[in-house]
Amino acid sequence: MFKRSFRSRDASNSQREAASAAMDSQHRVDKSARLTRKGTTRDHQKVSKLQRSLKGEETSRLQSEQARLADKSLAPSPIVTLVVGRDARLFAAHENVLFQAPFFEKVLRSTYFDAQNRRILLPDEEPEVFSAILEYLYKGDYYPRLLQNKQRNSWELEDSLPRRGTPHTTPTIHESPKFGGGRAGQTPQTTSAVEATVYLSSIGQYLLRDTVIYCTAERYGLDELKKLALRKQGLQSGIDVGTILRSAQYCYAHTPDSDSRLRAHYLALIIRCRKTFKRSGTMQAEMEKCGSDVYGEGSGKLFFDLFVAMCNHLDDIIEASNARTPKTV
């Protein structure tokens, strides 16, 4: 009897141990399976992240390579020869540089352009003015450059010398080269490192250089150059009345009515310096010529008389306003 009971106890113990071992084995299997699955997911994430990184680096490398090839393809841009002025002076420029101006882009893409000789004829342009246009297309500015004076917190022209701040009457033009080559606005006592005028052979007169550049930029469709030229002209001073009036007339003849920026500059200048213009015989002569061809000799005097009357009226208004304003001691 005792033997049977021990046997049954041993059998039950062995069964419990077998079940426990089976459970431990199953637990280890499940744990190893979980670890395996977890490690597999992490490995997949690392691999995909690495692939994305490599793909991004490859994409950026390809983009930089394409950009480099594009720059390399633009480097040998074809050279275009420009024949400028009555003397047929030759200028050379890269085609991609000329494309910045809508005028030249239209010419280069037109069917009339001689693609074999690659020449553009500009017989009505002045070489000196066109040189400034070309300099702007390459450098974004033209001589004299616009520089900032940090000490005075102002802008000034490169190589400029101090000049008088108001216009003056037309001086005697000196024909000797040492007196400025006969250019208006220069006397033996007032020379300038920066010449404000340019001679136009088409009209046989000296005009303000920035005004001519502004009008040329209008034809070529260079709006930013127009802004730059207007800003530079605002820094000019000491120009004689004759040059200002001729330049103003040139401005009105070569700019559309929709573009009033340069015209407004001349009107404001004349009003601001009205006393100088009122005393000027040049102003009177230019205004009296207006209408003479249509209405007869002397009819143009109306315009100068009207100008003097308006100036006097404006001075009276300013004096009356100052008289009403209390003065502080």
Secondary structure, 3 states (H helix, E strand, C coil): CHHHHHHHHHHHHHHHHHHHHHHHHHHHHHHHHHHHHHHHHHHHHHHHHHHHHHHHHHHHHHHHHHHHHHHHHHCCCCEEEEEECCCCEEEEEEHHHHCCCHHHHHHHHCCCCECCCCEEEECCCCHHHHHHHHHHHHHCCCCCCEEEECCCCEEEECCCCCCCCCCECCCCCCCCHHHCCCCCCCECCECCCCCCEEEECCCCEEEEHHHHHHHHHHHHCCHHHHHHHHHHHCCCCCCEHHHHHHHHHHHHHHCCCCCCHHHHHHHHHHHHCHHHHHHCHHHHHHHHHCCHHHHCCCCCHHHHHHHHHHHHHHHHHHHHHHHHCCCCC
